[in-house]
Amino acid sequence: MAALNYNHLRYFWAVAHEGNLTRTAEKLHVSQSALSIQIRKLEEQLGHPLFERTGKQLVLTEAGRIALEHADAIFSAGGELLSMLGNRPGARRQILRVGALATLSRNFQMAFLRPLLGRDDVELVLRSGTTTELLHALESHRLDVVLINMPPHRDAATPWISHPIAEQPVSLIGTPAHAGRGLALKELLAREPLVLPTLESSIRIGFDSLVDRLGVRVRIAAEVEDMAMMRLLAREGIGLAVVPPIVVRDELANASLVELAQLPELSETFFAVTLSRRFPNPLTRELIGSFSPEPHDAAG
């Protein structure tokens, strides 16, 4: 068998991580046709197709995933060799591709990423989207880790590994004027308009169960998918927001919002989802292993 052509492999590696032939060609300053030819030659040598098209996206086949795992290891080892023997300790930068649910608290994302922020040897690529979009990108190796607030269904075809990394109680958050009224939890829920997450969220499912047990009929001012928008509505005094305190951490610190009551037995769990891989990104393990949220810094 002929020796592996590493130029072909590098072109494949670049396209696999980008997921788009046009963007990769632009980044590499080559034509799309030239890039396609290089990948086709690699496929001919390996004897298997490496990509299949889904709309405008290129999705790795099973053989493509195996090839990418080996390519990751090969080029990672090459980078380490240059750093160690090329007298360029800072020449190799590790890349970590992180996807986060578009509605996830930015404060939580920052807390998770903080150990890597500002490191000269690390480049972060941050994406957002729906759970379906993010898991698809994770499965096609365009992301290394996905941050979501509900664990994905796992089966033999999609061996997700869901790492529960944070859990925080959920509270009623309002303006200082609300705090001055001195109402107990049940009275707050019955009398004050509420800003709630949408019906699909884990918080909303738990909240609806709670008010049913308490026998309270609530008045909804707004149902909001985005946590950042819930924070803004709470600041405007539209209603009491049902959120984890980290969502409004800055407002709690400057007293523009206050925590009126913690909702019993109601919390939100956050997951860092990875895919079972032969060569996982070491930065992913580093983040998951070291993440230890401060009190009220775990969710939102």
Buried (B, 14 or more C-beta within 10 A) or exposed (E): EEEEEBEBBBBBBBBBBBBBBEEBBEEBEBEEEEBBBBBEBBBEBBEBBBBEEEEEBBBBBEBBBBBBBBBBEBBBEEBEEEBEEEEEEEEBEBEBBBBBBBBBBBBBBEBBBEBBEEEEEBEBEEBBBEBEBBBBBBBBBBBBBBBBBBBBEEEEEEEBBBBEBBEBBBBBBBBEEBBEEEBEBEEBBBEBEBBBBEEEBBBBBBBEEBBEEBEBEBEEBBBBEBBBBBBBBBBEBBBBBBBBBBBBBEBBEEEEBBBBBBBEEBBBBBBBBBBEBEEBBEBBEBBBEEBEBEEBBBBB
